[in-house]
Amino acid sequence: MNAPTEPHRFTLEPFEARRFANLCGQFDEHLRLIEQRLGLEIRNRGNQFELLGDARHTRSAERLLRRLYKETHGVDLTPDLVHLFLQESGMEELEDPSAPPSVSLRTRKGTIRPRGANQQKYVKAILDNDINFGIGPAGTGKTYLAVACAVDALEREQVRRILLVRPAVEAGEKLGFLPGDLAQKIDPYLRPLYDALYEMLGFEQVAKLIEKQVIEIAPLAYMRGRTLNNSFIILDESQNTTLEQMKMFLTRIGFGSTAVITGDITQVDLPRGTKSGLAHVMEVLKDIPGISFTRFQPKDVVRHPLVQRIVEAYERFEERQPTRPRDENGRHHDA
């Protein structure tokens, strides 16, 4: 018979009843979520804990619980927030106490901390390189963190302006059939960028900076013929650029500027037969010094837990379709 596993014991100090109730959640739902995710059993009497399970996982759970307990200073924990901390911690990161210290970004509305090893790597790459690519599925924080880096750089006066750019490629709608002038037509496609800015700077400040042209939000076509110095430039949804558009964008970047190009090569809306500029540039620039590539996976999704499962389910389904031909962007199509 196998000897029983020795419980891993620790105490959370200082004990404060309100903070401790916040940590555990209603009917201990936060503890049950951690148990389910890390495959262990959590027992506690007050602030004294016993963890039963694999030794690596119990050590990881202790570090996570201590971190969550610190967060209870002024933060109301919810199951969604605990899920995000579990995502942020990632088993491989939790089990490595020697992992490098995390980075954080300051904005007018508060501090933003990248969640998980890949987001940390992404932000550090943006801070260290002039041109950066963030590639992966929806919900991994590619665009949000790029905007946070831009706001942080603007607040610290490292750049003079922020440019947020998207190609005007529609999924299912033609711009010509939408009401309004060009600015009104393009606004819906730029909405995620606006939303991130409002969250980080506030509505009034964003409006003021846009009026002063410190923040510019524009379709990709507006970049042609310009040289962008001392700017933080984000090209979002870059999987919908053509080869020529991607080259044009990258050659706009001037002195003192940082560029972040984000996209998901599984979500190309270009006409069939048109190769994605993002898919192409990943091959062309992969070995160029000063250019970083961060690839996100379904496990990096930091939205609702179901989003991660949906992304993984689509990937599994696609993998089961080996006989269907693919176009040059990797999309399946019928022969």
C-alpha positions as CSV (number, residue, x, y, z in Angstrom):
1,M,0.0,0.0,0.0
2,N,1.1,3.5,-0.7
3,A,1.8,5.6,2.4
4,P,-0.6,8.5,2.8
5,T,0.5,11.9,1.6
6,E,1.7,14.2,4.4
7,P,-0.6,17.3,4.5
8,H,0.9,20.6,3.6
9,R,0.2,23.0,6.5
10,F,0.4,26.8,6.7
11,T,-1.2,29.7,8.4
12,L,-2.4,33.0,6.9
13,E,-1.5,36.0,9.0
14,P,-2.7,38.4,10.2
15,F,-6.1,36.9,10.7
16,E,-8.9,39.3,9.9
17,A,-12.4,37.8,9.7
18,R,-13.7,40.1,6.9
19,R,-10.7,39.6,4.7
20,F,-10.7,35.8,5.3
21,A,-14.4,35.6,4.4
22,N,-13.6,37.5,1.2
23,L,-10.8,35.0,0.4
24,C,-12.9,31.9,0.9
25,G,-16.0,33.2,-0.9
26,Q,-19.6,32.4,-0.3
27,F,-19.9,28.7,0.9
28,D,-16.1,28.5,0.3
29,E,-16.7,28.7,-3.5
30,H,-13.2,30.2,-4.1
31,L,-11.5,27.4,-2.2
32,R,-13.6,24.8,-4.2
33,L,-12.5,26.5,-7.5
34,I,-8.9,26.2,-6.5
35,E,-9.3,22.6,-5.5
36,Q,-10.9,21.7,-8.8
37,R,-8.3,23.5,-10.9
38,L,-5.2,22.3,-9.0
39,G,-6.5,18.8,-8.3
40,L,-6.1,18.8,-4.5
41,E,-8.1,19.0,-1.2
42,I,-8.2,22.2,0.9
43,R,-9.1,21.9,4.6
44,N,-9.0,24.8,7.0
45,R,-9.9,25.7,10.5
46,G,-10.0,29.5,10.7
47,N,-6.8,30.7,9.1
48,Q,-4.9,27.4,9.5
49,F,-4.8,25.4,6.3
50,E,-4.1,21.8,5.4
51,L,-3.6,20.9,1.7
52,L,-3.8,17.3,0.5
53,G,-2.4,16.4,-2.9
54,D,0.7,16.3,-5.0
55,A,3.5,18.2,-3.2
56,R,4.2,20.5,-6.2
57,H,0.5,21.5,-6.4
58,T,0.1,22.0,-2.6
59,R,3.1,24.4,-2.6
60,S,1.6,26.2,-5.6
61,A,-1.8,26.5,-3.9
62,E,-0.2,28.0,-0.8
63,R,1.5,30.7,-2.9
64,L,-1.7,31.4,-4.7
65,L,-3.7,31.6,-1.4
66,R,-1.2,33.9,0.1
67,R,-1.3,36.1,-3.0
68,L,-5.1,36.2,-3.0
69,Y,-5.1,37.0,0.7
70,K,-2.9,40.1,0.0
71,E,-5.4,41.1,-2.7
72,T,-8.3,41.2,-0.1
73,H,-6.9,44.6,1.0
74,G,-9.7,46.7,-0.7
75,V,-10.6,44.2,-3.4
76,D,-13.7,42.1,-3.3
77,L,-12.8,38.7,-4.7
78,T,-15.2,36.9,-7.0
79,P,-15.1,33.5,-8.7
80,D,-14.3,35.2,-12.0
81,L,-11.4,37.1,-10.3
82,V,-10.1,33.9,-8.7
83,H,-10.3,32.2,-12.1
84,L,-8.2,35.1,-13.6
85,F,-5.6,34.7,-10.8
86,L,-5.4,30.9,-11.6
87,Q,-4.9,31.8,-15.3
88,E,-2.4,34.4,-14.4
89,S,-0.5,32.0,-12.2
90,G,-0.3,29.1,-14.7
91,M,0.8,25.8,-13.2
92,E,4.3,26.1,-14.6
93,E,4.7,29.6,-13.2
94,L,3.2,28.7,-9.8
95,E,5.6,25.8,-9.4
96,D,8.7,28.0,-10.1
97,P,9.4,30.2,-7.1
98,S,12.5,31.6,-9.0
99,A,10.3,33.0,-11.8
100,P,11.4,36.6,-12.7
101,P,9.5,39.4,-10.9
102,S,6.3,40.6,-12.6
103,V,5.9,43.9,-14.4
104,S,3.1,46.3,-14.0
105,L,1.8,49.3,-16.0
106,R,0.5,52.5,-14.5
107,T,-2.4,54.3,-15.9
108,R,-4.5,57.3,-14.7
109,K,-7.2,54.9,-13.5
110,G,-4.9,52.4,-11.7
111,T,-2.2,49.8,-12.1
112,I,-2.5,47.0,-14.7
113,R,-0.7,43.7,-14.1
114,P,-0.2,41.2,-16.9
115,R,-1.8,37.9,-16.1
116,G,0.2,34.7,-16.7
117,A,3.7,34.0,-18.0
118,N,2.9,34.7,-21.6
119,Q,1.3,38.1,-20.9
120,Q,4.3,39.0,-18.7
121,K,6.6,38.0,-21.6
122,Y,4.6,40.0,-24.0
123,V,4.7,43.2,-21.9
124,K,8.4,42.8,-21.2
125,A,9.1,42.4,-25.0
126,I,7.1,45.6,-25.7
127,L,9.2,47.5,-23.2
128,D,12.5,46.1,-24.7
129,N,11.8,46.2,-28.4
130,D,10.8,48.8,-31.0
131,I,8.5,46.4,-33.0
132,N,6.4,43.7,-31.4
133,F,3.9,41.1,-32.6
134,G,1.2,39.6,-30.3
135,I,-0.4,36.7,-32.1
136,G,-3.2,34.5,-30.7
137,P,-6.9,33.9,-30.1
138,A,-9.5,36.3,-28.7
139,G,-9.4,36.9,-25.0
140,T,-5.7,36.7,-24.4
141,G,-5.2,40.4,-23.7
142,K,-3.1,41.2,-26.8
143,T,-4.8,44.5,-27.6
144,Y,-5.7,45.5,-24.1
145,L,-2.1,45.2,-22.9
146,A,-0.7,47.0,-25.9
147,V,-3.0,49.9,-25.2
148,A,-1.9,49.8,-21.5
149,C,1.7,49.9,-22.6
150,A,0.9,52.9,-24.8
151,V,-0.9,54.8,-22.0
152,D,1.9,54.0,-19.6
153,A,4.5,55.3,-22.1
154,L,2.5,58.5,-22.7
155,E,2.0,59.1,-19.0
156,R,5.7,58.8,-18.4
157,E,6.4,61.1,-21.4
158,Q,8.4,58.5,-23.2
159,V,6.2,59.2,-26.3
160,R,4.4,62.3,-27.5
161,R,1.4,60.6,-29.0
162,I,-0.5,57.3,-29.4
163,L,-1.8,56.0,-32.7
164,L,-4.4,53.2,-32.7
165,V,-4.8,51.7,-36.2
166,R,-7.0,49.0,-37.7
167,P,-7.5,47.8,-41.3
168,A,-11.0,48.6,-42.5
169,V,-12.0,45.1,-43.4
170,E,-15.5,44.1,-42.4
171,A,-16.8,40.7,-41.4
172,G,-20.2,40.3,-43.0
173,E,-20.9,44.0,-43.6
174,K,-19.8,46.4,-46.3
175,L,-18.7,49.9,-45.1
176,G,-20.6,51.5,-48.0
177,F,-23.9,50.2,-46.7
178,L,-23.4,51.6,-43.2
179,P,-24.8,55.0,-42.3
180,G,-22.7,58.2,-41.7
181,D,-19.4,59.6,-42.9
182,L,-16.1,57.7,-42.9
183,A,-15.4,58.4,-39.3
184,Q,-18.8,57.1,-38.2
185,K,-18.5,54.1,-40.5
186,I,-15.1,53.1,-39.1
187,D,-15.9,53.8,-35.4
188,P,-17.6,50.4,-34.7
189,Y,-14.4,48.6,-35.8
190,L,-12.3,50.7,-33.5
191,R,-14.6,50.3,-30.5
192,P,-12.4,47.8,-28.5
193,L,-9.6,50.4,-28.7
194,Y,-11.9,53.2,-27.4
195,D,-13.1,50.9,-24.6
196,A,-9.6,50.2,-23.4
197,L,-8.7,53.9,-23.4
198,Y,-11.8,54.9,-21.5
199,E,-11.1,52.3,-18.8
200,M,-7.5,53.5,-18.4
201,L,-7.8,57.2,-18.8
202,G,-11.5,58.1,-18.3
203,F,-13.9,59.3,-21.0
204,E,-13.2,63.1,-20.6
205,Q,-9.4,62.7,-20.7
206,V,-9.6,60.5,-23.8
207,A,-11.9,63.0,-25.6
208,K,-9.5,65.8,-24.7
209,L,-6.4,63.9,-25.9
210,I,-8.2,63.0,-29.2
211,E,-9.1,66.7,-29.7
212,K,-5.5,67.7,-29.2
213,Q,-4.4,64.8,-31.5
214,V,-2.3,63.3,-28.8
215,I,-4.4,60.2,-29.4
216,E,-5.3,59.4,-33.0
217,I,-7.5,56.5,-33.9
218,A,-7.6,55.8,-37.6
219,P,-8.0,53.2,-40.4
220,L,-4.8,51.8,-41.8
221,A,-5.1,53.7,-45.1
222,Y,-4.5,57.0,-43.2
223,M,-0.9,55.8,-42.4
224,R,0.3,55.9,-46.0
225,G,3.0,58.5,-46.7
226,R,3.6,59.4,-43.0
227,T,6.6,58.9,-40.8
228,L,5.7,58.5,-37.2
229,N,8.4,59.7,-34.7
230,N,8.2,59.6,-30.9
231,S,4.9,57.7,-31.1
232,F,3.4,54.5,-29.7
233,I,1.6,52.8,-32.6
234,I,-0.7,49.8,-32.3
235,L,-2.0,48.0,-35.4
236,D,-4.9,45.9,-34.2
237,E,-6.6,43.0,-36.2
238,S,-3.5,42.9,-38.4
239,Q,-4.5,39.5,-39.8
240,N,-6.7,41.5,-42.1
241,T,-3.9,43.4,-43.7
242,T,-2.6,42.5,-47.1
243,L,1.1,42.0,-47.7
244,E,1.5,45.5,-49.1
245,Q,-0.4,47.1,-46.2
246,M,1.8,45.3,-43.6
247,K,5.0,46.5,-45.4
248,M,3.6,50.0,-45.7
249,F,2.7,50.1,-41.9
250,L,6.1,48.8,-40.7
251,T,8.0,51.3,-42.8
252,R,6.1,54.2,-41.3
253,I,7.9,53.7,-37.9
254,G,10.3,56.5,-37.1
255,F,12.8,57.4,-34.4
256,G,11.7,57.1,-30.8
257,S,8.7,55.1,-31.7
258,T,7.3,51.7,-30.5
259,A,5.0,49.6,-32.6
260,V,2.8,46.7,-31.5
261,I,1.0,44.6,-34.1
262,T,-1.7,42.3,-32.8
263,G,-3.8,39.7,-34.6
264,D,-5.3,36.2,-34.8
265,I,-4.3,34.3,-37.9
266,T,-7.3,32.0,-37.5
267,Q,-9.7,34.9,-37.9
268,V,-8.8,36.3,-41.4
269,D,-11.6,38.2,-43.1
270,L,-9.7,39.0,-46.3
271,P,-11.2,37.9,-49.6
272,R,-10.3,34.3,-50.5
273,G,-7.0,34.2,-52.4
274,T,-5.6,37.2,-50.6
275,K,-2.7,36.3,-48.3
276,S,-2.7,37.8,-44.8
277,G,0.1,40.3,-44.2
278,L,0.4,39.0,-40.6
279,A,0.9,35.3,-41.7
280,H,3.5,36.5,-44.3
281,V,5.4,38.8,-41.9
282,M,5.8,36.1,-39.4
283,E,7.9,34.2,-41.9
284,V,9.8,37.3,-43.3
285,L,10.8,38.9,-40.0
286,K,11.1,35.9,-37.6
287,D,14.9,36.2,-37.3
288,I,15.3,40.0,-37.3
289,P,16.9,41.5,-34.1
290,G,14.9,44.1,-32.3
291,I,11.6,42.5,-33.3
292,S,9.7,40.4,-30.8
293,F,7.0,37.7,-31.5
294,T,4.7,36.6,-28.6
295,R,2.4,33.7,-29.4
296,F,-0.6,33.2,-27.2
297,Q,-2.4,29.9,-26.7
298,P,-6.0,29.0,-25.6
299,K,-4.7,28.5,-22.0
300,D,-3.8,32.2,-22.0
301,V,-7.4,33.3,-22.4
302,V,-8.3,35.6,-19.5
303,R,-12.0,36.1,-20.3
304,H,-14.9,33.9,-19.0
305,P,-13.7,30.3,-18.6
306,L,-16.1,29.2,-21.4
307,V,-14.1,31.3,-23.9
308,Q,-11.0,29.2,-23.3
309,R,-13.1,26.0,-23.8
310,I,-14.6,27.4,-27.0
311,V,-11.2,28.3,-28.5
312,E,-9.9,24.8,-27.6
313,A,-13.0,23.1,-29.0
314,Y,-12.6,24.9,-32.3
315,E,-8.9,23.9,-32.5
316,R,-9.7,20.3,-31.8
317,F,-12.4,20.4,-34.5
318,E,-10.0,21.9,-37.0
319,E,-7.4,19.3,-36.2
320,R,-9.9,16.6,-37.1
321,Q,-10.3,17.9,-40.7
322,P,-6.9,16.9,-42.2
323,T,-8.3,16.0,-45.6
324,R,-9.9,19.3,-46.4
325,P,-7.6,21.6,-48.3
326,R,-6.5,24.9,-46.8
327,D,-6.0,28.3,-48.5
328,E,-2.8,30.3,-48.0
329,N,-4.0,31.8,-44.7
330,G,-4.5,28.3,-43.3
331,R,-8.3,28.3,-43.6
332,H,-10.1,25.1,-44.6
333,H,-12.2,25.3,-47.7
334,D,-13.9,22.8,-49.9
335,A,-12.1,21.5,-52.9
